Amino acid sequence: MATTTLNYEPMVFNPRKGEEAPLSAIQQEVLALKKERNAVILAHNYQVDEIQRVADYVGDSLGLAYCAAETDADCIVFCGVHFMAETAKIVNPSKTVILPDMDAGCSLADSCPAEKLAAYKQANPNVYVVAYINCSAAVKALCDVICTSGNAKKIIDNVPADRDILFVPDQNLGQWVSKQTGREMQLWPGSCYAHVLFTQQAIEKIKLQFPEAMVVAHPECVETVRDNADEVCSTEKMIGYCRDSDAEQFIVVTEPGMIHRLQREVPEKTFIAGPTDTCACNECRFMKMNTIQKLRDCLRDLSPQIEMPEAVRKEAYVPLKRMLDWSK
């Protein structure tokens, strides 16, 4: 039986009032450098608010992939994690792609080493590999098609019916998509370290404190959290759900950077960061490696740059382009 006892204060973002504070000196410096470098700044929804405010586009992996593919800028600054910047390089081999912190990795991507996937494919030659975009370029190069949490159902629906599917690397997203589509899939045993820390017990406790709040959860969460949420969707679809819902309060069960964007686009509503059993929110340590100072420095120095073997890039481009085409 859940109780109302919490060992932390919930993180609540109340309706926004008035204009945003003026940009800081370093944010202004970033914008000047962006113009000088003819750069575009792409920022994931989980980035800190300082970075989101100077980005040309803030979004989820699918939206960012489209922006990367369509930009005419000379330089792409990707404020996210390493696999995201790699994706931008895959579709823009002639452009400079920089990442504020090269150590901004991903536990989910790390859970599927390319050599292990290659060995699995060799032992199972008929398998059709669907890869969540949260994987390395080397893994993408071994796959048949890429997906994101926003388009996974559409992608699976397009896979030939006579093929056995292996879904890599997120078993939680794969399990959710399998239920959505009715398509049986083999699931790679990977997960996002941050999303699996959310528990149904923690959500029940915060729900008792905010009984009118709707629970919106990312599909990378574990099954018990997903099954008890009011809505399960990608970060991009959270915007529309919260905007269109009659509810005034939402418990957002994903990385709390998402709430910065929710506050900007749905300013009249209240958002509560989804808690874990031990803390009031669940920040991704990799996403938070990027800072406004590192963003300024990478634009100034055009470093660190994303590079990869051309053979890997070409092979990875095929399933990524297939995803972009199937998602239209």
C-alpha positions as a Markdown table, in Angstrom:
| # | Residue | x | y | z |
|---|---|---|---|---|
| 1 | Met | 0.0 | 0.0 | 0.0 |
| 2 | Ala | 1.5 | 3.3 | -1.1 |
| 3 | Thr | 1.7 | 6.1 | 1.5 |
| 4 | Thr | 2.0 | 9.9 | 1.2 |
| 5 | Thr | 5.4 | 9.9 | 2.8 |
| 6 | Leu | 8.1 | 11.2 | 0.5 |
| 7 | Asn | 11.8 | 11.6 | 1.4 |
| 8 | Tyr | 12.2 | 14.5 | -1.0 |
| 9 | Glu | 10.2 | 17.6 | -2.1 |
| 10 | Pro | 8.5 | 17.1 | -5.4 |
| 11 | Met | 9.8 | 19.2 | -8.3 |
| 12 | Val | 6.9 | 21.3 | -9.5 |
| 13 | Phe | 6.9 | 23.7 | -12.4 |
| 14 | Asn | 3.9 | 26.0 | -12.0 |
| 15 | Pro | 2.3 | 28.1 | -14.8 |
| 16 | Arg | 4.7 | 30.6 | -16.3 |
| 17 | Lys | 4.1 | 34.2 | -15.8 |
| 18 | Gly | 5.5 | 37.1 | -17.8 |
| 19 | Glu | 8.4 | 37.1 | -20.2 |
| 20 | Glu | 11.5 | 35.0 | -20.0 |
| 21 | Ala | 14.6 | 36.6 | -18.6 |
| 22 | Pro | 17.0 | 38.3 | -21.1 |
| 23 | Leu | 19.7 | 36.1 | -22.6 |
| 24 | Ser | 23.0 | 36.1 | -20.7 |
| 25 | Ala | 26.2 | 37.4 | -22.0 |
| 26 | Ile | 27.5 | 33.9 | -22.9 |
| 27 | Gln | 24.2 | 33.1 | -24.6 |
| 28 | Gln | 24.6 | 36.2 | -26.7 |
| 29 | Glu | 28.2 | 35.1 | -27.5 |
| 30 | Val | 26.9 | 31.7 | -28.7 |
| 31 | Leu | 24.4 | 33.4 | -31.0 |
| 32 | Ala | 27.2 | 35.6 | -32.5 |
| 33 | Leu | 29.5 | 32.7 | -33.0 |
| 34 | Lys | 26.6 | 30.7 | -34.6 |
| 35 | Lys | 26.2 | 33.5 | -37.2 |
| 36 | Glu | 29.9 | 33.8 | -37.8 |
| 37 | Arg | 30.2 | 30.0 | -38.4 |
| 38 | Asn | 27.0 | 29.7 | -40.4 |
| 39 | Ala | 26.0 | 27.1 | -37.9 |
| 40 | Val | 22.7 | 25.5 | -36.9 |
| 41 | Ile | 22.2 | 24.5 | -33.2 |
| 42 | Leu | 20.1 | 21.4 | -32.7 |
| 43 | Ala | 19.2 | 20.6 | -29.1 |
| 44 | His | 17.4 | 17.6 | -27.7 |
| 45 | Asn | 14.5 | 18.0 | -25.4 |
| 46 | Tyr | 16.6 | 16.8 | -22.4 |
| 47 | Gln | 19.2 | 19.7 | -22.7 |
| 48 | Val | 19.4 | 22.4 | -20.0 |
| 49 | Asp | 17.2 | 25.4 | -20.5 |
| 50 | Glu | 20.2 | 27.7 | -21.2 |
| 51 | Ile | 21.0 | 25.7 | -24.3 |
| 52 | Gln | 17.4 | 25.2 | -25.4 |
| 53 | Arg | 16.9 | 28.9 | -25.5 |
| 54 | Val | 19.6 | 29.5 | -28.1 |
| 55 | Ala | 18.9 | 26.5 | -30.2 |
| 56 | Asp | 17.4 | 26.8 | -33.7 |
| 57 | Tyr | 15.5 | 23.6 | -33.1 |
| 58 | Val | 14.6 | 21.7 | -29.9 |
| 59 | Gly | 13.0 | 18.3 | -30.3 |
| 60 | Asp | 13.1 | 14.6 | -30.2 |
| 61 | Ser | 15.4 | 12.3 | -32.1 |
| 62 | Leu | 13.1 | 12.0 | -35.1 |
| 63 | Gly | 12.6 | 15.8 | -35.5 |
| 64 | Leu | 16.3 | 16.4 | -35.0 |
| 65 | Ala | 17.2 | 13.8 | -37.7 |
| 66 | Tyr | 15.0 | 15.6 | -40.2 |
| 67 | Cys | 16.5 | 18.9 | -39.3 |
| 68 | Ala | 20.0 | 17.5 | -39.7 |
| 69 | Ala | 19.1 | 16.0 | -43.1 |
| 70 | Glu | 17.6 | 19.3 | -44.4 |
| 71 | Thr | 19.9 | 22.0 | -43.1 |
| 72 | Asp | 21.9 | 24.2 | -45.4 |
| 73 | Ala | 24.2 | 25.4 | -42.7 |
| 74 | Asp | 28.0 | 24.8 | -43.0 |
| 75 | Cys | 28.2 | 23.5 | -39.4 |
| 76 | Ile | 25.9 | 21.5 | -37.2 |
| 77 | Val | 26.2 | 21.8 | -33.5 |
| 78 | Phe | 24.4 | 18.9 | -31.9 |
| 79 | Cys | 23.5 | 19.5 | -28.2 |
| 80 | Gly | 22.6 | 15.9 | -27.2 |
| 81 | Val | 24.6 | 12.8 | -26.9 |
| 82 | His | 27.2 | 11.1 | -29.1 |
| 83 | Phe | 24.9 | 8.8 | -31.2 |
| 84 | Met | 22.7 | 11.9 | -32.1 |
| 85 | Ala | 25.7 | 13.8 | -33.4 |
| 86 | Glu | 26.8 | 10.7 | -35.3 |
| 87 | Thr | 23.3 | 10.6 | -36.9 |
| 88 | Ala | 23.8 | 14.2 | -38.1 |
| 89 | Lys | 27.1 | 13.2 | -39.7 |
| 90 | Ile | 25.7 | 10.2 | -41.4 |
| 91 | Val | 23.2 | 12.3 | -43.3 |
| 92 | Asn | 25.7 | 15.2 | -43.8 |
| 93 | Pro | 29.1 | 13.8 | -44.6 |
| 94 | Ser | 30.5 | 17.0 | -46.1 |
| 95 | Lys | 29.4 | 19.2 | -43.1 |
| 96 | Thr | 31.3 | 19.9 | -39.9 |
| 97 | Val | 29.4 | 18.3 | -37.0 |
| 98 | Ile | 30.4 | 19.2 | -33.5 |
| 99 | Leu | 29.3 | 18.0 | -30.1 |
| 100 | Pro | 29.9 | 20.2 | -27.0 |
| 101 | Asp | 31.2 | 17.3 | -24.9 |
| 102 | Met | 32.5 | 14.2 | -26.7 |
| 103 | Asp | 32.1 | 12.1 | -23.6 |
| 104 | Ala | 28.3 | 12.6 | -23.6 |
| 105 | Gly | 27.5 | 9.0 | -24.3 |
| 106 | Cys | 24.4 | 6.8 | -23.8 |
| 107 | Ser | 24.0 | 3.7 | -21.6 |
| 108 | Leu | 21.4 | 2.4 | -24.0 |
| 109 | Ala | 23.7 | 2.7 | -27.0 |
| 110 | Asp | 26.5 | 1.1 | -25.0 |
| 111 | Ser | 24.3 | -1.9 | -24.2 |
| 112 | Cys | 24.5 | -3.1 | -27.9 |
| 113 | Pro | 28.1 | -3.4 | -29.1 |
| 114 | Ala | 28.4 | -3.8 | -32.9 |
| 115 | Glu | 30.5 | -7.0 | -32.7 |
| 116 | Lys | 27.8 | -8.7 | -30.6 |
| 117 | Leu | 25.1 | -7.7 | -33.0 |
| 118 | Ala | 27.2 | -8.9 | -36.0 |
| 119 | Ala | 27.6 | -12.3 | -34.3 |
| 120 | Tyr | 23.9 | -12.6 | -33.7 |
| 121 | Lys | 23.1 | -11.8 | -37.3 |
| 122 | Gln | 25.6 | -14.4 | -38.5 |
| 123 | Ala | 23.9 | -17.0 | -36.3 |
| 124 | Asn | 20.4 | -15.8 | -37.4 |
| 125 | Pro | 20.6 | -14.8 | -41.1 |
| 126 | Asn | 16.9 | -14.4 | -41.6 |
| 127 | Val | 16.4 | -11.8 | -38.9 |
| 128 | Tyr | 15.3 | -8.3 | -39.8 |
| 129 | Val | 17.0 | -5.8 | -37.5 |
| 130 | Val | 15.0 | -2.8 | -36.4 |
| 131 | Ala | 17.3 | -0.4 | -34.4 |
| 132 | Tyr | 16.1 | 2.3 | -32.1 |
| 133 | Ile | 18.0 | 5.4 | -33.1 |
| 134 | Asn | 19.7 | 5.3 | -29.7 |
| 135 | Cys | 22.6 | 3.2 | -31.0 |
| 136 | Ser | 26.1 | 3.8 | -32.5 |
| 137 | Ala | 26.8 | 4.4 | -36.2 |
| 138 | Ala | 28.5 | 0.9 | -36.3 |
| 139 | Val | 25.2 | -0.7 | -35.0 |
| 140 | Lys | 23.1 | 1.3 | -37.5 |
| 141 | Ala | 25.3 | 0.0 | -40.3 |
| 142 | Leu | 24.3 | -3.6 | -39.4 |
| 143 | Cys | 20.5 | -2.8 | -39.3 |
| 144 | Asp | 17.7 | -2.9 | -41.8 |
| 145 | Val | 15.8 | 0.1 | -40.6 |
| 146 | Ile | 16.0 | 2.7 | -37.8 |
| 147 | Cys | 13.2 | 3.9 | -35.7 |
| 148 | Thr | 12.5 | 6.4 | -32.9 |
| 149 | Ser | 10.0 | 6.3 | -30.1 |
| 150 | Gly | 7.8 | 8.6 | -32.1 |
| 151 | Asn | 7.6 | 6.5 | -35.3 |
| 152 | Ala | 8.3 | 3.0 | -34.0 |
| 153 | Lys | 4.8 | 1.7 | -34.6 |
| 154 | Lys | 4.8 | 3.0 | -38.2 |
| 155 | Ile | 8.2 | 1.4 | -38.9 |
| 156 | Ile | 7.3 | -2.0 | -37.5 |
| 157 | Asp | 4.1 | -2.0 | -39.5 |
| 158 | Asn | 6.2 | -1.6 | -42.7 |
| 159 | Val | 8.5 | -4.6 | -41.9 |
| 160 | Pro | 7.8 | -7.5 | -44.3 |
| 161 | Ala | 5.4 | -10.0 | -42.6 |
| 162 | Asp | 7.6 | -13.0 | -43.4 |
| 163 | Arg | 10.6 | -11.7 | -41.5 |
| 164 | Asp | 11.5 | -12.4 | -37.9 |
| 165 | Ile | 12.3 | -9.1 | -36.1 |
| 166 | Leu | 15.1 | -8.4 | -33.8 |
| 167 | Phe | 14.6 | -5.1 | -32.0 |
| 168 | Val | 17.7 | -3.4 | -30.6 |
| 169 | Pro | 18.8 | -2.1 | -28.2 |
| 170 | Asp | 15.9 | -1.0 | -25.9 |
| 171 | Gln | 13.8 | -4.0 | -24.6 |
| 172 | Asn | 11.3 | -1.7 | -22.9 |
| 173 | Leu | 10.5 | 0.3 | -26.1 |
| 174 | Gly | 10.5 | -2.9 | -28.0 |
| 175 | Gln | 8.1 | -4.6 | -25.6 |
| 176 | Trp | 5.8 | -1.6 | -25.9 |
| 177 | Val | 5.9 | -1.5 | -29.7 |
| 178 | Ser | 5.2 | -5.2 | -29.9 |
| 179 | Lys | 2.0 | -4.7 | -27.9 |
| 180 | Gln | 1.0 | -1.7 | -30.0 |
| 181 | Thr | 1.5 | -3.6 | -33.3 |
| 182 | Gly | 0.7 | -7.2 | -32.3 |
| 183 | Arg | 4.0 | -8.1 | -33.9 |
| 184 | Glu | 6.2 | -10.6 | -32.1 |
| 185 | Met | 9.8 | -9.5 | -31.8 |
| 186 | Gln | 13.0 | -10.7 | -30.3 |
| 187 | Leu | 14.3 | -8.0 | -27.9 |
| 188 | Trp | 17.8 | -7.1 | -27.2 |
| 189 | Pro | 18.5 | -6.9 | -23.4 |
| 190 | Gly | 19.3 | -3.2 | -23.3 |
| 191 | Ser | 17.7 | -0.3 | -21.4 |
| 192 | Cys | 18.1 | 3.4 | -20.6 |
| 193 | Tyr | 19.6 | 3.7 | -17.1 |
| 194 | Ala | 17.6 | 6.8 | -16.3 |
| 195 | His | 14.2 | 5.6 | -17.5 |
| 196 | Val | 14.3 | 2.3 | -15.7 |
| 197 | Leu | 14.8 | 4.1 | -12.3 |
| 198 | Phe | 11.2 | 5.2 | -12.5 |
| 199 | Thr | 9.0 | 2.8 | -10.5 |
| 200 | Gln | 5.3 | 2.4 | -10.1 |
| 201 | Gln | 5.6 | 2.8 | -6.4 |
| 202 | Ala | 7.2 | 6.3 | -6.8 |
| 203 | Ile | 4.6 | 7.4 | -9.3 |
| 204 | Glu | 1.8 | 6.2 | -7.0 |
| 205 | Lys | 3.2 | 8.3 | -4.1 |
| 206 | Ile | 3.4 | 11.4 | -6.2 |
| 207 | Lys | 0.0 | 10.7 | -7.6 |
| 208 | Leu | -1.5 | 10.7 | -4.1 |
| 209 | Gln | -0.1 | 14.2 | -3.6 |
| 210 | Phe | -1.4 | 15.4 | -7.0 |
| 211 | Pro | -4.5 | 13.3 | -7.6 |
| 212 | Glu | -5.8 | 15.4 | -10.5 |
| 213 | Ala | -2.6 | 15.1 | -12.4 |
| 214 | Met | -2.4 | 13.0 | -15.6 |
| 215 | Val | 0.7 | 10.7 | -15.8 |
| 216 | Val | 2.5 | 10.9 | -19.2 |
| 217 | Ala | 5.4 | 8.4 | -19.5 |
| 218 | His | 8.1 | 7.7 | -22.1 |
| 219 | Pro | 8.0 | 4.1 | -23.6 |
| 220 | Glu | 11.6 | 3.5 | -22.4 |
| 221 | Cys | 10.1 | 3.2 | -18.9 |
| 222 | Val | 9.4 | -0.3 | -17.5 |
| 223 | Glu | 6.1 | -2.1 | -18.2 |
| 224 | Thr | 4.5 | -1.4 | -14.8 |
| 225 | Val | 5.1 | 2.3 | -15.2 |
| 226 | Arg | 3.8 | 2.3 | -18.8 |
| 227 | Asp | 0.7 | 0.2 | -17.9 |
| 228 | Asn | -0.4 | 2.6 | -15.2 |
| 229 | Ala | 0.3 | 5.9 | -17.1 |
| 230 | Asp | -2.6 | 7.9 | -18.7 |
| 231 | Glu | -0.5 | 8.3 | -21.8 |
| 232 | Val | 2.7 | 6.7 | -23.2 |
| 233 | Cys | 4.4 | 8.5 | -26.0 |
| 234 | Ser | 7.6 | 10.1 | -27.3 |
| 235 | Thr | 8.8 | 13.4 | -25.9 |
| 236 | Glu | 7.5 | 15.2 | -29.0 |
| 237 | Lys | 4.0 | 13.8 | -28.7 |
| 238 | Met | 4.0 | 14.9 | -25.0 |
| 239 | Ile | 3.6 | 18.5 | -26.2 |
| 240 | Gly | 0.4 | 17.9 | -28.0 |
| 241 | Tyr | -1.0 | 15.6 | -25.3 |
| 242 | Cys | -0.5 | 18.1 | -22.5 |
| 243 | Arg | -1.7 | 21.0 | -24.7 |
| 244 | Asp | -4.9 | 19.3 | -25.8 |
| 245 | Ser | -5.8 | 17.6 | -22.6 |
| 246 | Asp | -8.4 | 19.2 | -20.3 |
| 247 | Ala | -6.1 | 18.4 | -17.3 |
| 248 | Glu | -4.2 | 21.3 | -15.6 |
| 249 | Gln | -1.5 | 19.1 | -14.0 |
| 250 | Phe | 0.8 | 16.5 | -15.5 |
| 251 | Ile | 3.4 | 14.1 | -13.9 |
| 252 | Val | 6.0 | 13.9 | -16.6 |
| 253 | Val | 7.8 | 10.5 | -16.4 |
| 254 | Thr | 11.0 | 11.1 | -18.5 |
| 255 | Glu | 14.1 | 13.2 | -18.2 |
| 256 | Pro | 13.1 | 16.5 | -16.6 |
| 257 | Gly | 14.8 | 18.7 | -19.2 |
| 258 | Met | 11.6 | 18.0 | -21.2 |
| 259 | Ile | 9.7 | 20.2 | -18.8 |
| 260 | His | 11.6 | 23.3 | -20.0 |
| 261 | Arg | 10.0 | 22.9 | -23.4 |
| 262 | Leu | 6.6 | 22.0 | -22.0 |
| 263 | Gln | 6.7 | 25.2 | -20.0 |
| 264 | Arg | 7.5 | 27.3 | -23.0 |
| 265 | Glu | 4.9 | 25.7 | -25.3 |
| 266 | Val | 2.1 | 25.0 | -22.7 |
| 267 | Pro | 2.8 | 27.8 | -20.2 |
| 268 | Glu | -0.6 | 27.8 | -18.6 |
| 269 | Lys | -0.3 | 24.3 | -17.1 |
| 270 | Thr | 1.6 | 22.7 | -14.1 |
| 271 | Phe | 4.2 | 20.0 | -14.6 |
| 272 | Ile | 5.6 | 17.7 | -12.0 |
| 273 | Ala | 8.8 | 15.9 | -12.6 |
| 274 | Gly | 8.4 | 12.2 | -12.4 |
| 275 | Pro | 10.2 | 11.0 | -9.3 |
| 276 | Thr | 12.2 | 7.8 | -8.5 |
| 277 | Asp | 12.2 | 6.0 | -5.2 |
| 278 | Thr | 15.0 | 8.2 | -4.0 |
| 279 | Cys | 14.9 | 11.6 | -5.7 |
| 280 | Ala | 12.4 | 14.2 | -7.0 |
| 281 | Cys | 13.5 | 13.9 | -10.7 |
| 282 | Asn | 15.8 | 11.8 | -12.8 |
| 283 | Glu | 18.4 | 13.7 | -14.8 |
| 284 | Cys | 20.5 | 11.9 | -17.4 |
| 285 | Arg | 24.1 | 12.5 | -16.5 |
| 286 | Phe | 25.1 | 12.2 | -20.2 |
| 287 | Met | 22.7 | 14.8 | -21.5 |
| 288 | Lys | 23.8 | 17.2 | -18.7 |
| 289 | Met | 27.4 | 17.0 | -19.7 |
| 290 | Asn | 26.7 | 19.6 | -22.3 |
| 291 | Thr | 26.7 | 23.1 | -20.8 |
| 292 | Ile | 26.3 | 26.6 | -22.3 |
| 293 | Gln | 30.1 | 27.2 | -21.8 |
| 294 | Lys | 31.0 | 24.0 | -23.7 |
| 295 | Leu | 28.5 | 25.1 | -26.4 |
| 296 | Arg | 30.3 | 28.4 | -26.7 |
| 297 | Asp | 33.7 | 26.8 | -26.8 |
| 298 | Cys | 32.9 | 24.2 | -29.4 |
| 299 | Leu | 31.5 | 26.9 | -31.7 |
| 300 | Arg | 34.6 | 29.0 | -31.2 |
| 301 | Asp | 37.0 | 26.2 | -31.8 |
| 302 | Leu | 34.9 | 24.0 | -34.2 |
| 303 | Ser | 35.8 | 21.1 | -32.0 |
| 304 | Pro | 35.3 | 18.3 | -31.0 |
| 305 | Gln | 34.2 | 17.1 | -34.4 |
| 306 | Ile | 32.4 | 13.9 | -35.2 |
| 307 | Glu | 34.2 | 11.6 | -37.6 |
| 308 | Met | 33.7 | 8.0 | -38.7 |
| 309 | Pro | 34.9 | 5.7 | -41.5 |
| 310 | Glu | 33.2 | 6.4 | -44.8 |
| 311 | Ala | 32.3 | 2.8 | -45.3 |
| 312 | Val | 30.4 | 2.7 | -41.9 |
| 313 | Arg | 28.7 | 6.0 | -42.7 |
| 314 | Lys | 27.5 | 4.7 | -46.1 |
| 315 | Glu | 26.1 | 1.5 | -44.6 |
| 316 | Ala | 24.5 | 3.4 | -41.7 |
| 317 | Tyr | 22.9 | 5.9 | -44.1 |
| 318 | Val | 20.7 | 3.2 | -45.8 |
| 319 | Pro | 18.5 | 2.2 | -42.8 |
| 320 | Leu | 18.4 | 5.8 | -41.6 |
| 321 | Lys | 17.2 | 7.0 | -44.9 |
| 322 | Arg | 14.7 | 4.2 | -45.0 |
| 323 | Met | 13.3 | 5.4 | -41.7 |
| 324 | Leu | 13.1 | 9.0 | -42.9 |
| 325 | Asp | 11.2 | 7.8 | -46.0 |
| 326 | Trp | 8.8 | 5.5 | -44.2 |
| 327 | Ser | 8.0 | 8.2 | -41.6 |
| 328 | Lys | 6.8 | 10.8 | -44.1 |
